[in-house]
Amino acid sequence: MAKPDLLPEIAIPYTVIRSRRKTMALVLHPDNQLEVRCGLKMPLADIQRFIQEKEAWIKRKMTENSRLIPVQIPLGADQIAALRHQTRQKAMDVIQRFPRLAPAQLIIRRQKRRWGSCSKSGVISINLCAGLLPDDLLEYIVVHELCHLIHFDHSPRFHRQLEQLLPGAQAKRRALQRYLLA
C-alpha cells in the first residue's frame, strides 16, 4: 500500500493509486480517506494541482460524509441470529408480494459495501445490516434486487421496472444513501 501524502490546504491524507488508466479520478470514502487514481507516470505536481482544483468538491463530500448514519451489526451471536431471522422474514414478506419474481435463493449475509446483490443464477443476497434500516428502505433494497431478475443492469428499463413495482423508489434510494455500512 502506498504511503499517504498530505494535502496541505485541507489537511487530510491522500493515497495515490497508479494503474494503466489515462484519466485522473478522486474517490472520497465514507471514512474521508481520499484516493487519487491516475496513470502510471502521472507527475506528483499534476496530482497535487488536480486535488487543489477539486478542493471544493472534497470539502462538500466530507460534509456529506459527516451526516451519514452508521449502521452497525450487534456483537452478540444471539443478537446476530435474531437479526438474521428478522431480516429474512421481512425480505420474504416483500418477495411474496411479487410471486412472478421469485429468486432461486435468498441469502442474508454480512456484506462490507453493498446493501444487496443478485447473481446471474438468481440468488439474491441481502445485507444483514439492512434489517436495521427502516422497513421502507429494506423493501427498496429487496425490490431493487428482484428487478435484477428481469434486467441484470441499471439501465433506464431497470429503473422504469423498479419505479413500476415500487412507486417512489428514487426517493427511497436517496434516503438509503444517508446510511453508512459500518
Summary of the structure (lengths in Angstrom):
residues: 182
radius of gyration: 19.8
end to end distance: 22.1
largest distance: 57.4
contacts: 503
relative contact order: 0.11
helix: 45%
strand: 22%
